[in-house]
């Protein structure tokens, strides 16, 4: 394979990766904890964009429980968004695991 052809393929892949990253930025995932009393929404850029806490989750005598629920929902949302990003990038890379992509 000549070098110019390979460089064109690399440039094409970079362009496609940029498009996928833009698409991921538009997508969100949602995770809940405590039977749905805490909900966290994360976008494809791994930013928390919304947290909803139902009033019944708020117990002034047990703040630690609420903290645990928020943490659990956030961690689950992050796992989901990483899985989503890996799947989308996997479509582009043909399933190759390229370090640093996601």
C-alpha positions, 0 to 999 in steps of 0.5 A: 500500500502506498503512503498517500493512499494510507494517509487518505484513509487515515484522514477519512477515518479522522473525519468519520471519528469527528462525526461520530463524536459530534453525534455522541454529543447529541445523545444521552443515557439515563440511569436510576437508583433507589427504584427510580427516586434518583435519575441521572442523565449523561451526554455522549461527551460524558457530562452529567446534564441532569439529576432528578431527585424525587422528594421521597428520597430526601431524608434529613436524617439519612443524607448518606443514603441520598449521596449513595443513590446519586453516586450509584446512578451517576456511575451507572450512567457513566458506564452506559455512556462509555458502552454507547461510545464504544459501540459507536466507535466500534462501528467505525474501527471495525471492532478494533480496540484503539486505545484513547478513543473511548 
